[in-house]
Amino acid sequence: MEPGEARRQASGKAESQLLKGVLEYCVLALMRDEPKYGVELLRELQATGALATGQGTVYPLLSRLRRDELVVTTWRESTSGPPRRYYELSGSGRAALAEFTAIWPGFRGAVDRLLTPGKELGAHLEGHTLEDR
């Protein structure tokens, strides 16, 4: 193993695990305001940099979201090729996105506190029991 390779592998694994955990909700968020088709979603994810992924990840995810009734689909004619399948949030999808949106700041804050040297974790937990959280 070359110097630094283990660190790059660990970094890639951490990034992959983070992406796996949030990608579904990020895709739902991209559909919050209007229906989108698959390639459009891929482009928007790639534009973020950190959320860039491929068709082999996004299309199976979209199929699962459809099966789980978090999105509904419609076919629309395209001026530049065959018809496109558009994905739109269902009521359940909006509810799932709202739940994630409510949870995310606290989750992100907890991770930030753990990762930031010198932060007192106990100060944030003072007076709280596990049942309170």
Secondary structure, DSSP 8 states (H G I E B T S, - for coil): --TTHHHHHHHHHHHHHHHHHHHHHHHHHHTSSS-EEHHHHHHHHHHHSTT---HHHHHHHHHHHHHTTSEEEEEEEETTEEEEEEEEE-HHHHHHHHHHHHHHHHHHHHHHHHHSTT--HHHHHTT--GGG-
